[in-house]
Amino acid sequence: MSLVEIVLAAFIFAVASTILFRAFTANKKLSVQNRDRTAAQLLMSNLLEEIKAHPFGFPAPQTWPPDNEPGDDWQSAGFPEVQSIPAYIEGKPQQMLFHRRLSYEGSLVGKGKNYYDTVTATISWKDPGHPALKKLQAQLTVRK
């Protein structure tokens, strides 16, 4: 084997190793993002079902989150503003925190005179590798 063949083989091995490593890290990152988005969708579904089941004009339950934007230290807040979902991946506990926010005009909870109310539900979470919070938002019009 000549020196050129050895250098060429080492170069091909290095390129192949780099491609495999990048594919593995991208796959792991995407699986974490999908896991968090799926959990956020489940939380949103539960929150919207709670809103639909709430009798129009009655006070808001204590389990409903306040109308607060997440600050820099949002992860230190407790329930109902921040909800933690226990997750175990390959036997290791993973921290999944979600900031919940509900905003409404007030008729739904007896603080307005309209026969309808528009509720905006927002779920925010920290995505690994991104500085900004990811958000999932839904609007629901509730009628008397």
C-alpha positions in Angstrom: 0.0 0.0 0.0 1.3 3.4 -0.9 1.3 6.5 1.2 -1.4 8.1 -1.1 -3.7 5.1 -0.6 -3.3 5.3 3.2 -4.0 9.1 3.3 -7.0 8.6 1.0 -8.4 5.8 3.2 -7.9 7.9 6.4 -9.6 10.9 4.7 -12.6 8.7 3.7 -12.8 7.2 7.2 -12.7 10.7 8.8 -15.5 12.0 6.4 -17.7 8.9 7.1 -17.1 9.3 10.9 -18.1 12.9 10.8 -21.2 12.2 8.8 -22.3 9.5 11.2 -21.6 11.6 14.2 -23.6 14.6 12.8 -26.5 12.3 11.9 -26.6 10.8 15.4 -26.5 14.2 17.2 -29.2 15.6 14.8 -31.4 12.6 15.5 -31.0 13.0 19.2 -31.9 16.7 19.1 -34.9 16.1 17.0 -36.2 13.3 19.3 -36.0 15.7 22.3 -37.8 18.4 20.4 -40.5 16.0 19.3 -40.9 14.7 22.9 -41.3 18.2 24.2 -43.8 19.3 21.5 -45.9 16.1 22.0 -46.0 16.8 25.8 -47.0 20.4 25.1 -49.8 19.3 22.8 -51.1 17.0 25.5 -51.0 19.8 28.0 -52.8 22.1 25.6 -55.5 19.5 24.9 -56.1 19.0 28.7 -56.3 22.8 29.3 -58.8 23.3 26.5 -60.9 20.4 27.8 -60.9 22.1 31.2 -62.1 25.3 29.7 -64.9 23.6 27.7 -66.1 21.8 30.8 -66.1 25.0 33.0 -69.6 26.4 33.6 -69.9 29.9 32.0 -70.0 32.7 34.6 -68.5 30.8 37.5 -65.2 31.7 39.1 -62.0 30.3 37.6 -60.7 27.1 39.3 -57.4 27.4 41.2 -55.8 24.9 38.9 -56.0 27.4 36.0 -52.8 29.3 35.3 -52.6 33.1 35.6 -52.2 35.5 32.7 -48.5 36.0 33.2 -45.7 36.1 30.6 -42.9 33.8 31.4 -39.9 35.8 32.9 -36.3 34.8 33.0 -36.8 32.8 36.2 -40.1 31.2 35.1 -38.8 27.7 35.8 -38.8 28.4 39.6 -42.5 29.1 39.7 -44.9 26.4 40.9 -48.1 24.9 39.8 -50.5 26.0 38.2 -48.2 28.4 36.3 -45.5 25.9 35.7 -46.2 22.2 35.2 -43.7 19.5 35.4 -44.2 16.2 33.5 -42.2 13.2 34.9 -40.4 11.4 32.1 -37.9 8.5 32.3 -35.8 7.8 29.3 -33.7 4.6 29.4 -34.2 4.6 33.2 -33.0 8.2 33.7 -35.3 10.9 34.9 -35.7 13.8 32.5 -36.9 17.3 33.5 -39.8 18.5 31.3 -41.1 21.9 32.5 -43.9 23.9 30.7 -45.1 27.4 31.4 -48.9 27.6 31.2 -50.8 30.8 30.5 -54.5 31.6 30.1 -55.9 34.9 29.1 -59.6 35.7 28.7 -61.9 38.8 28.6 -63.6 37.8 31.9 -67.2 36.8 31.0 -66.2 33.1 31.3 -65.4 33.6 34.9 -68.2 36.0 35.8 -66.3 39.3 35.4 -68.0 40.5 32.2 -71.4 41.1 30.7 -70.9 39.4 27.3 -72.6 36.1 26.3 -69.3 34.8 25.0 -65.6 34.9 25.9 -62.4 34.4 23.8 -59.8 32.3 25.7 -56.2 32.2 24.7 -54.2 29.3 26.0 -50.4 29.3 25.7 -47.9 26.6 26.6 -44.2 27.6 26.5 -41.1 25.5 27.1 -37.3 25.7 26.7 -36.0 23.8 23.7 -32.4 22.6 24.1 -30.0 24.5 21.9 -32.4 27.5 21.4 -32.3 30.7 23.6 -35.9 31.7 22.9 -38.9 29.8 24.4 -41.0 27.7 22.1 -44.7 28.4 22.2 -47.9 26.5 21.4 -51.0 28.7 21.4 -54.7 28.1 20.8 -57.8 30.3 20.9 -61.2 29.1 21.9 -64.5 31.1 21.9 -66.8 29.9 24.7 -70.4 30.8 24.6 -73.0 30.9 27.4 
